[in-house]
Amino acid sequence: MSNTSLRLLPGVDTLLEHPVIKPLVERFGHPLSVWAARAGIELARSRAVESGFEVDLDAIAAETAATIRRISEPSMRPIINGTGVVIHTNIGRAPLGRALTLELARTCAGYCNLEFDLDSGGRGSRIELIRELLRFVTGAEDAVVVNNNAAAVLLILKTFAEGREVIISRGELIEIGGSFRIPEIMAAGGARMVEVGTTNRTHLRDYEEAITENTAVIFKAHKSNFYIGGFTEDVDLEELAALAREHNLLLVYDIGSGLLRKPESLDLEREPDVKSSLSAGADLVCFSGDKLLGGPQAGIVVGKGCHVERLARHPMMRALRVGKLTLAALSFVVRAFLRDEDLLARVPLFAMLDRKPQEIERLATKLLAALQSAGVAAEIIDSKAQVGGGTLPHLVIDSRAVRLLSSDRRDRHFAEKVHHRLLQRDKPVLGILREGSLLFDVLSLFDDDIPVVAEAVKETL
């Protein structure tokens, strides 16, 4: 690239006067616009020198404008979920719903009694805002809340097993999203992991034979994101509890998925719940707040009071504790577990899982009609939905989906192109690419989503 071409690079002042940039300077301010302009000019210089790109003022302005918008506009946006995966890890796991967000606004828009005791007028404890509620719903003696379930596991290991042995079945050495693995968290907690049994079969004697003077914990991990069928065997929680008591060991159950208790109307018999796990003899149970609990990201530990108290006093609690938004949201969702009617009415996750076939058909018909009214060719097909989020891997839900039809059968990339363009909208619409088609499973759609989907598809096509 010649020096003459490089001299065509605009100055910052010139770029700020470009018709694409000038309105953004007025809207978002001079400092950000100057910073983005300098970055745009430097990028153009690098491309010109390294790859021979021609200097193009309009292209530099477009790049600068994109940078300004990326920084100044919200990067987290609401997404319409047409995947049929109810707890979708990549798009925020459990939806919180309007009732909860209204409560957050009411409680947290101004000041609140996060650590203020209204009775004494002195300093309070934030866990007291939810402790009694968690104790009642789960049957636990005590509870603490940290920022996610990985933090809960780490805190337990650091408190009770640092420098000592933790026994776990090989069939429970799980990995969850983000490459979180039980062996790695054991190492981070300073514990020595002792594996027993095999991938598919572990017996009580395997645990018993592994116990030494340095053993501190028997650790059980719920296989919430996979299951093994066939020639399998594992040890019941009651048997492990008896073994732990006999040897004065701590029995910890990482239940992960976080079902507090089982609503009578939902078919969740194969999923362990927190209340039953404590009744079966677990000393501590830890779980997530944003999976089958249906709330915000959090890690909850419940169990025997003497053990929970040690967790609460650990120096790491200061680093792992949650703030007012999480506590307010968690309180709202846990209170919904007081009655099945409230759980199904106030927590979107359970409302979706409780949808009957006729309700699913109604939503599919409504979406098809909205698309056809917008001039979009589509059809209703059978679909298989999932709970998702590393929960209930064996449960496949019969659902219905609406599939878009291309007017040009020769366009093999129709579905991919529409899928990508729908994700670029101000309110992205996420569907399913399946066997060369784009479809929207209605199990994870709200009624209010349907006209938005139809309009988005119409404008995209």
C-alpha positions as CSV (number, residue, x, y, z in Angstrom):
1,M,0.0,0.0,0.0
2,S,1.4,3.3,-1.1
3,N,1.9,6.3,1.2
4,T,-0.5,8.2,-1.2
5,S,-3.3,5.8,-0.3
6,L,-2.6,6.0,3.4
7,R,-2.8,9.8,3.1
8,L,-6.4,9.3,2.1
9,L,-7.2,8.1,5.7
10,P,-9.5,10.7,7.2
11,G,-8.7,12.7,10.4
12,V,-10.8,12.3,13.5
13,D,-12.5,15.7,13.0
14,T,-13.4,14.8,9.4
15,L,-14.9,11.4,10.4
16,L,-17.0,13.0,13.2
17,E,-18.6,15.3,10.6
18,H,-19.6,12.3,8.4
19,P,-23.4,12.2,8.1
20,V,-23.5,8.6,9.6
21,I,-21.4,9.7,12.6
22,K,-22.6,13.2,13.3
23,P,-26.0,12.2,14.8
24,L,-24.3,9.6,17.0
25,V,-21.9,12.3,18.4
26,E,-25.0,14.3,19.4
27,R,-26.7,11.3,20.9
28,F,-23.9,9.5,22.7
29,G,-21.3,12.2,23.3
30,H,-18.0,13.4,22.0
31,P,-15.6,11.3,24.1
32,L,-17.0,8.0,22.9
33,S,-17.3,9.1,19.3
34,V,-13.7,10.3,19.3
35,W,-12.5,7.0,20.8
36,A,-14.5,4.9,18.2
37,A,-13.3,7.1,15.4
38,R,-9.7,6.6,16.3
39,A,-10.3,2.9,16.5
40,G,-12.0,2.9,13.1
41,I,-9.2,4.8,11.5
42,E,-6.5,2.6,13.0
43,L,-8.4,-0.5,11.8
44,A,-8.6,0.9,8.3
45,R,-4.8,1.7,8.4
46,S,-4.0,-1.9,9.4
47,R,-6.2,-3.4,6.7
48,A,-4.6,-1.1,4.1
49,V,-1.0,-2.0,5.1
50,E,-1.5,-5.7,5.7
51,S,-4.1,-6.7,3.1
52,G,-4.1,-3.9,0.5
53,F,-7.6,-2.8,1.3
54,E,-8.5,0.5,-0.4
55,V,-9.3,3.4,2.0
56,D,-13.0,4.0,2.0
57,L,-14.4,6.9,4.1
58,D,-18.0,5.5,4.1
59,A,-16.7,2.0,5.2
60,I,-14.7,3.6,8.1
61,A,-17.7,5.6,9.1
62,A,-19.9,2.5,9.1
63,E,-17.3,0.6,11.3
64,T,-17.1,3.6,13.7
65,A,-20.9,3.8,13.9
66,A,-21.1,0.1,14.7
67,T,-18.5,0.5,17.5
68,I,-20.4,3.4,19.0
69,R,-23.6,1.4,19.0
70,R,-22.1,-1.7,20.5
71,I,-20.8,0.3,23.5
72,S,-23.7,2.7,24.0
73,E,-26.7,0.5,23.4
74,P,-27.7,-2.5,25.7
75,S,-25.8,-5.6,24.7
76,M,-28.2,-7.9,26.6
77,R,-31.5,-8.1,24.8
78,P,-34.8,-10.0,25.2
79,I,-35.0,-13.0,22.9
80,I,-38.1,-14.9,21.7
81,N,-37.5,-18.6,22.4
82,G,-39.0,-20.8,19.7
83,T,-36.7,-23.8,20.3
84,G,-39.0,-25.8,22.6
85,V,-36.2,-26.0,25.2
86,V,-37.8,-24.4,28.3
87,I,-34.7,-24.0,30.4
88,H,-32.2,-22.8,27.7
89,T,-28.8,-22.2,29.2
90,N,-27.6,-20.0,26.4
91,I,-30.5,-17.6,26.6
92,G,-30.8,-17.2,30.4
93,R,-32.2,-20.5,31.6
94,A,-35.5,-20.2,33.4
95,P,-37.6,-17.3,32.3
96,L,-38.6,-15.1,35.3
97,G,-41.9,-13.7,34.1
98,R,-43.6,-10.3,34.5
99,A,-44.9,-10.9,38.0
100,L,-41.4,-11.4,39.3
101,T,-39.9,-8.4,37.4
102,L,-42.7,-6.2,38.8
103,E,-41.8,-7.3,42.3
104,L,-38.2,-6.5,41.6
105,A,-39.1,-3.0,40.5
106,R,-41.2,-2.5,43.6
107,T,-38.6,-3.8,46.0
108,C,-35.3,-2.7,44.5
109,A,-36.0,0.5,42.5
110,G,-35.1,2.5,45.6
111,Y,-33.7,1.4,48.9
112,C,-34.6,-1.8,50.7
113,N,-33.9,-3.6,54.0
114,L,-31.2,-5.8,52.6
115,E,-29.1,-5.7,55.8
116,F,-31.3,-3.6,58.0
117,D,-33.3,-5.1,60.9
118,L,-36.6,-3.2,60.9
119,D,-37.5,-4.5,64.4
120,S,-34.3,-3.4,66.1
121,G,-33.4,-0.5,63.9
122,G,-29.8,-1.9,63.6
123,R,-27.8,-4.0,61.2
124,G,-29.4,-7.2,59.9
125,S,-28.4,-10.2,57.9
126,R,-29.3,-10.6,54.3
127,I,-29.8,-14.4,54.5
128,E,-32.5,-13.7,57.2
129,L,-34.7,-12.4,54.3
130,I,-35.1,-15.9,52.9
131,R,-33.8,-18.3,55.5
132,E,-37.1,-19.1,57.2
133,L,-38.9,-19.5,53.8
134,L,-36.3,-22.0,52.6
135,R,-36.4,-23.9,55.8
136,F,-40.2,-24.3,55.6
137,V,-40.3,-25.3,51.9
138,T,-37.4,-27.7,52.0
139,G,-37.7,-29.0,55.6
140,A,-34.1,-28.0,56.3
141,E,-32.7,-26.8,59.5
142,D,-30.9,-23.9,57.9
143,A,-29.9,-22.4,54.5
144,V,-27.3,-20.2,52.8
145,V,-27.3,-18.6,49.3
146,V,-24.3,-18.0,47.1
147,N,-24.0,-16.9,43.5
148,N,-24.3,-20.3,41.7
149,N,-24.2,-24.0,42.4
150,A,-20.6,-24.4,41.5
151,A,-19.8,-21.8,44.2
152,A,-22.0,-23.8,46.6
153,V,-20.0,-27.0,45.9
154,L,-16.7,-25.1,46.2
155,L,-17.7,-23.6,49.5
156,I,-18.7,-27.0,50.9
157,L,-15.4,-28.6,49.9
158,K,-13.3,-25.7,51.2
159,T,-15.2,-25.8,54.5
160,F,-15.3,-29.5,55.2
161,A,-12.8,-31.3,53.0
162,E,-9.8,-29.1,52.3
163,G,-6.7,-31.4,52.6
164,R,-8.9,-34.5,53.1
165,E,-10.6,-37.2,51.1
166,V,-14.0,-37.0,49.3
167,I,-15.5,-40.3,48.1
168,I,-17.6,-40.2,44.9
169,S,-18.9,-42.8,42.4
170,R,-17.2,-42.9,39.0
171,G,-20.6,-42.8,37.5
172,E,-21.2,-39.3,38.9
173,L,-18.1,-37.5,37.7
174,I,-20.2,-35.2,35.7
175,E,-19.4,-32.3,33.4
176,I,-21.9,-29.5,32.9
177,G,-22.0,-26.5,30.6
178,G,-18.9,-24.3,30.4
179,S,-16.6,-27.3,31.0
180,F,-17.4,-27.3,34.7
181,R,-16.2,-30.8,35.9
182,I,-16.5,-32.4,39.3
183,P,-12.8,-33.4,39.4
184,E,-11.7,-29.9,38.7
185,I,-14.0,-28.3,41.4
186,M,-12.7,-31.0,43.9
187,A,-9.1,-29.9,43.1
188,A,-10.1,-26.2,43.4
189,G,-11.6,-27.0,46.8
190,G,-8.4,-28.5,48.0
191,A,-9.9,-32.0,48.4
192,R,-8.5,-35.3,47.4
193,M,-11.1,-37.1,45.2
194,V,-11.4,-40.8,45.8
195,E,-13.3,-42.5,42.9
196,V,-15.2,-45.7,43.6
197,G,-17.2,-48.2,41.5
198,T,-17.4,-48.1,37.8
199,T,-19.2,-45.9,35.3
200,N,-22.3,-48.0,35.3
201,R,-22.3,-49.8,38.6
202,T,-21.4,-48.7,42.1
203,H,-22.2,-50.7,45.3
204,L,-22.3,-49.7,48.9
205,R,-19.3,-51.9,49.6
206,D,-17.3,-49.7,47.2
207,Y,-17.9,-46.7,49.4
208,E,-17.3,-48.6,52.6
209,E,-13.9,-50.1,51.4
210,A,-12.7,-46.6,50.4
211,I,-13.2,-45.0,53.8
212,T,-9.9,-44.1,55.6
213,E,-9.0,-42.0,58.6
214,N,-8.6,-39.0,56.2
215,T,-12.0,-39.3,54.7
216,A,-14.2,-36.3,55.3
217,V,-17.2,-36.4,52.9
218,I,-19.2,-38.9,50.9
219,F,-20.3,-36.9,47.9
220,K,-23.3,-37.8,45.6
221,A,-23.9,-35.9,42.4
222,H,-27.2,-36.1,40.6
223,K,-26.8,-37.0,37.0
224,S,-29.1,-34.2,36.0
225,N,-27.9,-33.7,32.4
226,F,-27.6,-37.3,31.3
227,Y,-28.7,-40.8,32.2
228,I,-27.3,-44.3,31.8
229,G,-29.6,-47.2,31.0
230,G,-29.1,-50.9,30.9
231,F,-26.9,-52.8,33.3
232,T,-26.6,-50.2,36.0
233,E,-26.7,-49.8,39.7
234,D,-26.0,-47.1,42.2
235,V,-26.5,-46.7,45.9
236,D,-29.7,-45.2,47.4
237,L,-29.3,-42.0,49.4
238,E,-30.7,-43.7,52.5
239,E,-27.9,-46.3,52.4
240,L,-25.2,-43.7,51.9
241,A,-26.7,-41.7,54.8
242,A,-26.5,-44.7,57.1
243,L,-22.9,-45.4,56.1
244,A,-21.9,-41.7,56.6
245,R,-23.5,-41.7,60.1
246,E,-21.7,-45.0,61.0
247,H,-18.3,-43.5,60.2
248,N,-19.1,-39.9,61.3
249,L,-18.8,-38.5,57.8
250,L,-20.6,-35.7,56.0
251,L,-23.0,-36.8,53.3
252,V,-23.3,-34.1,50.6
253,Y,-25.8,-34.3,47.7
254,D,-25.3,-32.0,44.7
255,I,-28.8,-32.2,43.3
256,G,-27.9,-29.5,40.7
257,S,-31.3,-29.1,39.0
258,G,-32.9,-27.7,42.1
259,L,-36.5,-29.0,42.2
260,L,-37.6,-28.0,45.7
261,R,-40.6,-30.3,45.8
262,K,-42.7,-32.1,43.3
263,P,-46.0,-30.4,42.2
264,E,-48.7,-33.0,42.0
265,S,-49.8,-32.1,38.5
266,L,-46.4,-32.6,36.8
267,D,-44.8,-35.9,35.9
268,L,-41.5,-35.5,37.7
269,E,-41.3,-38.8,39.6
270,R,-37.9,-39.7,38.3
271,E,-36.4,-36.3,39.4
272,P,-35.0,-36.1,42.9
273,D,-36.3,-33.1,44.9
274,V,-34.6,-31.2,47.7
275,K,-37.2,-31.9,50.4
276,S,-37.1,-35.7,49.8
277,S,-33.3,-35.8,49.7
278,L,-33.0,-34.2,53.1
279,S,-35.6,-36.6,54.5
280,A,-33.5,-39.4,53.1
281,G,-30.6,-38.4,55.3
282,A,-28.4,-36.0,53.3
283,D,-26.5,-33.6,55.7
284,L,-26.2,-30.9,53.0
285,V,-28.0,-30.5,49.7
286,C,-26.9,-27.9,47.1
287,F,-28.6,-26.9,43.9
288,S,-29.2,-24.1,41.3
289,G,-31.7,-21.4,41.5
290,D,-32.3,-21.0,37.7
291,K,-33.1,-24.5,36.7
292,L,-36.1,-26.5,38.0
293,L,-36.5,-24.0,40.8
294,G,-37.5,-21.5,38.1
295,G,-35.7,-18.4,39.5
296,P,-32.5,-16.4,39.2
297,Q,-29.0,-17.6,39.0
298,A,-28.0,-18.7,42.5
299,G,-26.5,-21.6,44.5
300,I,-28.5,-22.7,47.5
301,V,-27.2,-25.0,50.3
302,V,-29.7,-26.4,52.8
303,G,-29.3,-29.0,55.5
304,K,-28.3,-29.5,59.1
305,G,-28.0,-26.3,61.1
306,C,-24.5,-27.0,62.5
307,H,-23.0,-27.6,59.0
308,V,-24.8,-24.6,57.4
309,E,-23.6,-22.3,60.2
310,R,-20.0,-23.3,59.4
311,L,-20.5,-22.5,55.7
312,A,-22.0,-19.1,56.7
313,R,-19.0,-18.3,58.8
314,H,-16.4,-19.2,56.1
315,P,-14.4,-16.3,54.8
316,M,-15.3,-17.2,51.2
317,M,-19.0,-16.3,51.9
318,R,-18.1,-12.6,51.6
319,A,-16.9,-13.3,48.0
320,L,-19.7,-15.6,47.1
321,R,-22.8,-13.9,48.6
322,V,-25.6,-12.6,46.4
323,G,-27.1,-9.1,46.2
324,K,-30.5,-7.7,46.6
325,L,-31.8,-8.4,43.1
326,T,-31.0,-12.1,43.4
327,L,-32.5,-12.4,46.9
328,A,-35.7,-10.5,45.9
329,A,-36.2,-12.7,42.8
330,L,-35.4,-15.9,44.7
331,S,-37.8,-15.0,47.5
332,F,-40.6,-14.5,45.0
333,V,-40.1,-17.9,43.3
334,V,-39.6,-19.9,46.5
335,R,-42.8,-18.3,47.9
336,A,-44.6,-19.7,44.8
337,F,-43.7,-23.2,46.0
338,L,-46.0,-22.7,49.0
339,R,-49.0,-23.7,46.8
340,D,-49.2,-25.6,43.6
341,E,-51.7,-23.1,42.2
342,D,-49.2,-20.2,42.7
343,L,-46.3,-22.3,41.2
344,L,-48.2,-22.9,38.0
345,A,-49.6,-19.4,37.8
346,R,-46.6,-17.3,38.8
347,V,-43.5,-19.2,37.5
348,P,-43.3,-19.4,33.7
349,L,-41.2,-22.6,33.7
350,F,-43.9,-24.6,35.5
351,A,-46.7,-23.0,33.5
352,M,-45.0,-24.2,30.3
353,L,-44.4,-27.7,31.6
354,D,-48.0,-27.9,32.7
355,R,-49.4,-27.1,29.2
356,K,-51.9,-29.7,28.0
357,P,-52.0,-30.9,24.4
358,Q,-55.0,-28.7,23.6
359,E,-53.2,-25.6,24.8
360,I,-50.1,-26.5,22.7
361,E,-52.3,-27.0,19.7
362,R,-54.0,-23.7,20.3
363,L,-50.7,-21.9,20.3
364,A,-49.5,-23.6,17.2
365,T,-52.8,-22.8,15.4
366,K,-52.5,-19.2,16.6
367,L,-48.9,-18.8,15.3
368,L,-49.8,-20.4,11.9
369,A,-52.8,-18.0,11.5
370,A,-50.6,-15.0,12.3
371,L,-48.0,-16.1,9.8
372,Q,-50.5,-16.8,7.1
373,S,-52.2,-13.4,7.7
374,A,-48.7,-11.8,7.2
375,G,-48.5,-13.7,3.8
376,V,-46.0,-16.3,5.1
377,A,-46.3,-19.9,4.0
378,A,-46.1,-22.3,6.9
379,E,-47.5,-25.6,8.3
380,I,-47.9,-27.2,11.7
381,I,-45.9,-30.4,12.4
382,D,-45.2,-32.6,15.4
383,S,-42.2,-31.8,17.5
384,K,-40.3,-33.0,20.5
385,A,-39.6,-30.4,23.2
386,Q,-37.2,-30.6,26.2
387,V,-36.9,-29.2,29.6
388,G,-33.2,-28.4,29.0
389,G,-30.7,-26.6,31.1
390,G,-29.0,-29.8,32.3
391,T,-32.3,-31.2,33.8
392,L,-34.6,-34.1,33.1
393,P,-32.5,-35.6,30.2
394,H,-34.9,-38.6,29.9
395,L,-38.0,-36.4,29.5
396,V,-39.2,-35.8,25.9
397,I,-42.3,-33.7,25.7
398,D,-44.8,-34.1,22.8
399,S,-45.2,-30.7,21.3
400,R,-46.2,-28.9,18.1
401,A,-44.1,-26.6,15.9
402,V,-44.8,-24.3,12.9
403,R,-42.4,-24.8,10.0
404,L,-41.7,-22.1,7.4
405,L,-42.1,-23.1,3.8
406,S,-39.9,-21.6,1.1
407,S,-41.5,-20.3,-2.1
408,D,-38.4,-21.4,-4.0
409,R,-37.6,-25.1,-3.5
410,R,-34.3,-24.6,-5.2
411,D,-33.0,-22.3,-2.4
412,R,-31.3,-24.8,-0.2
413,H,-30.1,-22.1,2.2
414,F,-33.5,-20.6,2.8
415,A,-33.8,-21.8,6.4
416,E,-30.3,-20.8,7.4
417,K,-30.6,-17.3,5.9
418,V,-33.9,-16.6,7.6
419,H,-32.6,-18.0,10.9
420,H,-29.6,-15.7,10.8
421,R,-31.6,-12.6,9.9
422,L,-34.1,-13.2,12.6
423,L,-31.2,-13.2,15.1
424,Q,-30.1,-9.8,13.9
425,R,-33.3,-8.0,14.8
426,D,-33.7,-5.6,17.8
427,K,-35.7,-8.4,19.4
428,P,-34.1,-11.6,18.1
429,V,-36.2,-14.6,17.3
430,L,-34.6,-18.0,17.9
431,G,-36.0,-21.0,16.1
432,I,-34.8,-24.5,15.3
433,L,-32.8,-25.5,12.2
434,R,-33.8,-29.1,11.6
435,E,-33.3,-31.2,8.5
436,G,-33.0,-28.1,6.3
437,S,-36.1,-26.4,7.7
438,L,-36.7,-23.5,10.2
439,L,-39.4,-24.2,12.7
440,F,-40.7,-22.7,15.9
441,D,-41.7,-25.1,18.7
442,V,-44.6,-23.4,20.6
443,L,-44.0,-25.0,24.0
444,S,-41.5,-22.3,24.9
445,L,-43.5,-19.4,23.4
446,F,-45.7,-17.0,25.2
447,D,-49.0,-15.8,23.7
448,D,-47.5,-12.3,23.4
449,D,-44.6,-13.7,21.4
450,I,-46.8,-14.9,18.5
451,P,-47.6,-11.6,16.7
452,V,-43.9,-10.5,17.2
453,V,-42.7,-13.7,15.5
454,A,-45.1,-13.3,12.6
455,E,-44.1,-9.7,12.0
456,A,-40.4,-10.5,12.3
457,V,-40.7,-13.4,9.8
458,K,-42.7,-11.2,7.4
459,E,-40.2,-8.3,7.5
460,T,-37.3,-10.8,7.2
461,L,-38.7,-12.5,4.1
